[in-house]
């Protein structure tokens, strides 16, 4: 396989294991758990300094449990895995005479099955594997395609693949007019080269785009409901305000793609590549998100199960500044709750400035503005990130309401209440005193006194309580 833009292909090898005796006329297929139940030939990546024949023997044994012997070379399949080309060399093999199947890694392989060559071709997930089996065993061209592929295709479609592609490249108006006239035809765009194509507002409902190259395409406001995008290349595509409801994106490459306001309700993203993705305001109800690959092909594979946090996890692992920011959040954030009335604002501002001088990261929340559900959620989230909370309950009934959620629900976050000396403590404080995280109220007569007492009367008790709660949680397994 030729290098593409200086990128070496990923080399792999595997086997077409032929049966004897009761399994005569059959070959082995494996079902891979990691890729959402893909059915394929046993294979795997080449290790450093390992020749391909050794790779094939090792991988077949690991994935099938059989000791095998190579009979002859069978051929290669070539495709893309994420951003890189991949080349798999296959060898026809037989089971060693003394071999009995051994247990395989259940975390990787769901099932190992002997199947006739015709049944195997129909069952294999990927067309390149099916074509290889057809060539090796001289199978007739006509066969029943794999159900996962066929369910997006209309059996009586009058147009060939090339005609569908040519019509699509005429533009959205011509394409959508044809779709309106032929609502029962599901377009066949498998392996189409649509790089950089303008697909804005295009109706691609139920289209078969498996293994298509759609890199850098403009898909804004396109309709890809129930489309088959399995193993498609969508790197750096603009996927803004797009419907991908119930779409099949298994194994698709979304590297560096921009997904904004995208509807992925019920979509299957299992095993897709999401390195460098930008994901904002996605709809993900009932979406399958298992084993999303967040690393480049030249890095050890790391997978997560949530596309919206994929970029954060990668940055946390690989960006020192992000890790420093997280350390800052967990060790330096102080949430200040109070009211920004004309009288109270100078006190809270002075408190914030003094905390800054002491190397804390103060976040001040103003309760003067109207409350909403988002307000409550925001305050709770900020409290979860805080090292401790300073709550000025002087003339602030809203603060008392919010503490009702923070104190019981966040037992590891200390809350230091403060109040003007001339005001009475609210009766609700009797409820809060039952919680370890709620400190004694600090009373202050003036702004100047509050700042003067800050170190000993506010910060020190809060920091001691942080250590106390951490020790308590460790002792109790929390």
Order of alpha helices (4+ residues) and beta strands (2+ residues): beta-beta-beta-beta-alpha-beta-beta-beta-alpha-alpha-alpha-alpha-alpha-beta-beta-beta-beta-beta-alpha-alpha-beta-alpha-beta-alpha-beta-alpha-beta-alpha-beta-alpha-alpha
